[in-house]
Amino acid sequence: MRDGRTFDAALEDAAGSLEDADRRLAHEIAAGVLRSRSELDGSLAPLVERPWRRVEDDLKDLLRIGAYQLLRLNRVPPHGAVGATVEAAKLVRGEKSAGFVNAVLRRMARELGRADRHDEPGEPATASVAALAQRHSHPEWLVARWVSRFGTARTEALLIHNNRRPYIFLQAARWTPERLREALRGAGIAVEAAPLEAGLAVRGGSVRALPGYEEGGFIVQDPAQALALRFADLPAGALVWDACAAPGGKAAILARRCRVVASDLGLDRLRRLADTVRRASPSVRVMAADASAPPFAAGRLDVVLVDAPCSATGTIAKHPDARWRLRPAQITRLASQQEALLRGVANVVRPGGRLVYMTCSLEREENELQVETFLEIHPAFRRECEDLFVFPPDAGTDGAFAARLVRTG
Ligand SMILES: C[S@@+](CC[C@H](N)C(=O)[O-])C[C@H]1O[C@@H](n2cnc3c(N)ncnc32)[C@H](O)[C@@H]1O
């Protein structure tokens, strides 16, 4: 740190006597500020009247701490982030500096309220965003978000992908892929191989009318989701809790190798889950459970799969109205929900067991940042490998994200 102490030593002095949860939060904020200091400075400098380099060092640190919470920590409400930082400024520097910190952070909170929280520096050029949004019929805020993340060319490829007529993708379940292909061809249905070597593609029509539906010969599942399951690479015979399971596509595929307990919330979702299981994978045990309050003893399970509720920005091609229903604030809300789900299930994974987190979102706060927050708070877990991210126009499929975490102790 600035006085020469290591990060761990400085943090131990400052936060060593706090309760566990507060100490973890202090660690997360301090580490986060260090990792993203230049980005934070870039966001703060335009909000300060004098040149940023002329702001005193300890005042800069206070502002970075407040800004990090506003920009990155979904679970800290903006008024809490501003209030706590202003209190700290009073203690460290007195009333006048506290007023300055208050003004800068409030301004940031106000602007974020308009633009939603963001993860990436760099404002996209407004003209090109508006033109892209209009040309490809997407909301401007979503296009702006994607341009800052993926750049203009890749965003345009994504917008074009989202406007293509989608295939229906089938994965063999109780039938072999060969039997499924023959039955479809026999019924005069044109069948193609799906991308990513994951299943069969057919065009249009009613899924229920396809041969093999009632017999559970197949399930409807996008190749990106099938790839995410392959990426999870679950050991044969493992005891798996699919904690967000409805309508049950992943549970049905996993049940071919593993012992699966599948749960969800709400009668309607459970009905859909039970229907998939009845047709395609009767060995799956179905139950109602809130994943954030697991009905299992600590350390009981080999694998927990959290296929989280998400903004589904990777599946817009399949749901043409979804782009207009989604609001920026929903992404923030979903990120908090995902955080609670991950926090809830962590304890039931056995030491040496695996936690697999998946979404069909393209948004960093629901994907990589979510995993990073989890790992900061749960040091017993680490990533087993690089995360999987499928970008729709690259693969010709939906988008998908998956992370494989192992509990080490
Ligand atoms: C992306 S979907 C899961 C898709 C499913 N894994 C599949 O492959 O068919 C997310 C699911 O999470 C469920 N969910 C949301 N909050 C939950 C909670 N607290 N506990 C359990 N399930 C929840 C939703 O009802 C929804 O069915």
The ligand as an SDF file (V2000), in Angstrom:
LIG
                    3D

 27 29  0  0  0  0  0  0  0  0999 V2000
  -32.8300  -20.5020  -16.8710 C   0  0  0  0  0  0  0  0  0  0  0  0
  -34.1610  -21.2470  -16.0810 S   0  0  0  0  0  0  0  0  0  0  0  0
  -33.5920  -22.8980  -15.9000 C   0  0  0  0  0  0  0  0  0  0  0  0
  -33.6090  -23.7310  -17.1470 C   0  0  0  0  0  0  0  0  0  0  0  0
  -33.3840  -25.2030  -16.8810 C   0  0  0  0  0  0  0  0  0  0  0  0
  -32.1380  -25.4560  -16.1750 N   0  0  0  0  0  0  0  0  0  0  0  0
  -33.4030  -26.0460  -18.1380 C   0  0  0  0  0  0  0  0  0  0  0  0
  -32.3210  -26.3910  -18.6550 O   0  0  0  0  0  0  0  0  0  0  0  0
  -34.4880  -26.3820  -18.5870 O   0  0  0  0  0  0  0  0  0  0  0  0
  -34.0740  -20.6110  -14.4600 C   0  0  0  0  0  0  0  0  0  0  0  0
  -35.0500  -21.2370  -13.5010 C   0  0  0  0  0  0  0  0  0  0  0  0
  -34.7240  -20.7790  -12.1880 O   0  0  0  0  0  0  0  0  0  0  0  0
  -35.9120  -20.7910  -11.4260 C   0  0  0  0  0  0  0  0  0  0  0  0
  -35.6890  -20.0290  -10.1750 N   0  0  0  0  0  0  0  0  0  0  0  0
  -35.6820  -18.6960   -9.9740 C   0  0  0  0  0  0  0  0  0  0  0  0
  -35.4380  -18.4110   -8.6780 N   0  0  0  0  0  0  0  0  0  0  0  0
  -35.2890  -19.5920   -8.0450 C   0  0  0  0  0  0  0  0  0  0  0  0
  -35.0210  -19.9610   -6.6980 C   0  0  0  0  0  0  0  0  0  0  0  0
  -34.8550  -19.0380   -5.7310 N   0  0  0  0  0  0  0  0  0  0  0  0
  -34.9360  -21.2680   -6.3990 N   0  0  0  0  0  0  0  0  0  0  0  0
  -35.0960  -22.2180   -7.3640 C   0  0  0  0  0  0  0  0  0  0  0  0
  -35.3380  -21.9290   -8.6630 N   0  0  0  0  0  0  0  0  0  0  0  0
  -35.4570  -20.6310   -8.9950 C   0  0  0  0  0  0  0  0  0  0  0  0
  -36.9450  -20.2040  -12.3780 C   0  0  0  0  0  0  0  0  0  0  0  0
  -38.2530  -20.5690  -11.9630 O   0  0  0  0  0  0  0  0  0  0  0  0
  -36.5180  -20.8550  -13.7030 C   0  0  0  0  0  0  0  0  0  0  0  0
  -37.2650  -22.0160  -13.9270 O   0  0  0  0  0  0  0  0  0  0  0  0
  1  2  1  0
  2  3  1  0
  2 10  1  0
  3  4  1  0
  4  5  1  0
  5  6  1  0
  5  7  1  0
  7  8  2  0
  7  9  1  0
 10 11  1  0
 11 12  1  0
 11 26  1  0
 12 13  1  0
 13 14  1  0
 13 24  1  0
 14 15  1  0
 14 23  1  0
 15 16  2  0
 16 17  1  0
 17 18  1  0
 17 23  2  0
 18 19  1  0
 18 20  2  0
 20 21  1  0
 21 22  2  0
 22 23  1  0
 24 25  1  0
 24 26  1  0
 26 27  1  0
M  CHG  2   2   1   9  -1
M  END
$$$$
